[in-house]
């Protein structure tokens, strides 16, 4: 299904994706809100010493806004979300959860529609280190790659 990778100051943590889903809804501003949710398996593929025995695994979510959504014409799209927290909306547009919810900044999201409700996803962003929230360590780079399922895709054809 895919990988969720945390590039940390002390090494790389890797997790298999257990669930990767896309949702879409038209919001009050008549925009299409497309959001992606990703969960990982509890057992890591690769870990680092400071989190190895803590039995935590990451999840994430990212939201983009479209003027329209027609999967027959979707192809490939790329989005940049510089701030994970949108002050105007008072909401997180990109977040990771490990020990706590935290925003993900400098996001690049690539979407490629393959058909039958399946998207190839490549999401890369930057967040405060997932184990040291005080800024004393370099930021963590997250990378999510894999297939995401848009279960209600027939409504958007």
C-alpha positions as semicolon CSV with decimal commas, in nm:
position;residue;x (nm);y (nm);z (nm)
1;X;0,000;0,000;0,000
2;X;0,283;0,244;0,080
3;X;0,533;0,389;0,324
4;X;0,533;0,661;0,590
5;X;0,890;0,776;0,656
6;X;1,019;1,009;0,928
7;X;1,363;1,151;0,847
8;X;1,480;1,251;1,193
9;X;1,800;1,402;1,334
10;X;1,913;1,060;1,458
11;X;1,804;0,838;1,170
12;X;1,507;0,718;0,972
13;X;1,185;0,565;1,099
14;X;0,980;0,369;0,843
15;X;0,627;0,235;0,870
16;X;0,399;0,046;0,636
17;X;0,074;0,223;0,564
18;X;-0,228;0,033;0,694
19;X;-0,501;0,267;0,568
20;X;-0,494;0,547;0,312
21;X;-0,824;0,716;0,228
22;X;-0,933;1,025;0,034
23;X;-1,253;1,218;0,102
24;X;-1,413;1,508;-0,086
25;X;-1,688;1,753;0,003
26;X;-1,806;2,088;-0,128
27;X;-1,767;2,349;0,145
28;X;-1,966;2,665;0,219
29;X;-1,735;2,868;-0,009
30;X;-1,831;2,640;-0,301
31;X;-1,480;2,492;-0,310
32;X;-1,405;2,122;-0,316
33;X;-1,226;2,021;0,002
34;X;-1,014;1,714;-0,071
35;X;-0,849;1,557;0,229
36;X;-0,627;1,258;0,269
37;X;-0,591;1,050;0,583
38;X;-0,314;0,798;0,639
39;X;-0,266;0,546;0,920
40;X;0,035;0,321;0,975
41;X;0,089;-0,025;1,114
42;X;0,199;-0,040;1,476
43;X;0,514;-0,240;1,407
44;X;0,781;-0,023;1,239
45;X;0,993;-0,144;0,950
46;X;1,283;0,061;1,085
47;X;1,320;0,267;1,401
48;X;1,571;0,474;1,599
49;X;1,686;0,436;1,962
50;X;1,489;0,717;2,130
51;X;1,147;0,591;2,010
52;X;1,212;0,219;1,955
53;X;1,050;0,102;2,280
54;X;0,762;0,352;2,295
55;X;0,517;0,157;2,075
56;X;0,401;0,464;1,881
57;X;0,328;0,493;1,511
58;X;0,247;0,801;1,305
59;X;-0,070;0,904;1,127
60;X;-0,128;1,210;0,913
61;X;-0,379;1,422;0,730
62;X;-0,353;1,686;0,459
63;X;-0,625;1,899;0,297
64;X;-0,628;2,084;-0,034
65;X;-0,896;2,297;-0,198
66;X;-1,006;2,271;-0,560
67;X;-1,234;2,485;-0,773
68;X;-1,377;2,167;-0,925
69;X;-1,319;1,794;-0,921
70;X;-1,372;1,580;-1,227
71;X;-1,182;1,254;-1,203
72;X;-1,216;1,193;-1,577
73;X;-0,994;1,500;-1,630
74;X;-0,782;1,484;-1,313
75;X;-0,453;1,337;-1,440
76;X;-0,172;1,464;-1,218
77;X;-0,175;1,763;-0,985
78;X;0,078;1,914;-0,748
79;X;-0,001;2,132;-0,446
80;X;0,211;2,340;-0,209
81;X;0,089;2,417;0,141
82;X;0,348;2,627;0,318
83;X;0,176;2,657;0,655
84;X;0,016;2,349;0,806
85;X;-0,200;2,568;1,028
86;X;-0,443;2,803;0,851
87;X;-0,506;3,096;1,084
88;X;-0,792;3,229;0,874
89;X;-0,980;2,899;0,905
90;X;-0,845;2,829;1,253
91;X;-0,773;2,475;1,139
92;X;-0,487;2,240;1,053
93;X;-0,448;2,177;0,680
94;X;-0,155;1,940;0,727
95;X;-0,085;1,750;1,045
96;X;0,095;1,450;1,185
97;X;0,013;1,260;1,500
98;X;0,283;1,069;1,684
99;X;0,272;1,163;2,053
100;X;0,068;1,476;1,988
101;X;-0,099;1,648;1,696
102;X;0,135;1,890;1,528
103;X;0,131;2,091;1,211
104;X;0,334;1,999;0,904
105;X;0,478;2,290;0,705
106;X;0,646;2,328;0,365
107;X;0,420;2,060;0,216
108;X;0,444;1,934;-0,138
109;X;0,162;1,700;-0,236
110;X;0,157;1,519;-0,571
111;X;-0,159;1,337;-0,674
112;X;-0,196;1,112;-0,977
113;X;-0,532;0,957;-1,053
114;X;-0,494;0,599;-1,179
115;X;-0,864;0,515;-1,217
116;X;-1,123;0,318;-1,019
117;X;-1,084;0,548;-0,719
118;X;-0,708;0,489;-0,678
119;X;-0,455;0,772;-0,650
120;X;-0,078;0,756;-0,631
121;X;0,030;0,999;-0,359
122;X;0,362;1,159;-0,276
123;X;0,351;1,393;0,025
124;X;0,656;1,558;0,174
125;X;0,659;1,810;0,457
126;X;0,850;1,939;0,758
127;X;0,751;1,931;1,125
128;X;0,908;1,977;1,468
129;X;1,089;1,661;1,574
130;X;0,829;1,406;1,685
131;X;1,006;1,331;2,013
132;X;1,157;1,670;2,105
133;X;0,887;1,937;2,083
134;X;1,102;2,214;2,230
135;X;1,290;2,285;1,907
136;X;1,618;2,156;2,049
137;X;1,658;1,909;1,761
138;X;1,643;1,964;1,385
139;X;1,302;1,936;1,221
140;X;1,168;1,603;1,099
141;X;1,095;1,557;0,731
142;X;0,797;1,335;0,661
143;X;0,751;1,143;0,337
144;X;0,434;0,953;0,252
145;X;0,414;0,754;-0,069
146;X;0,160;0,500;-0,181
147;X;-0,186;0,430;-0,312
148;X;-0,484;0,604;-0,157
149;X;-0,844;0,498;-0,209
150;X;-1,124;0,743;-0,287
151;X;-1,426;0,526;-0,203
152;X;-1,690;0,772;-0,327
153;X;-1,512;0,832;-0,657
154;X;-1,817;0,750;-0,870
155;X;-1,987;1,065;-0,735
156;X;-1,704;1,274;-0,886
157;X;-1,683;1,125;-1,236
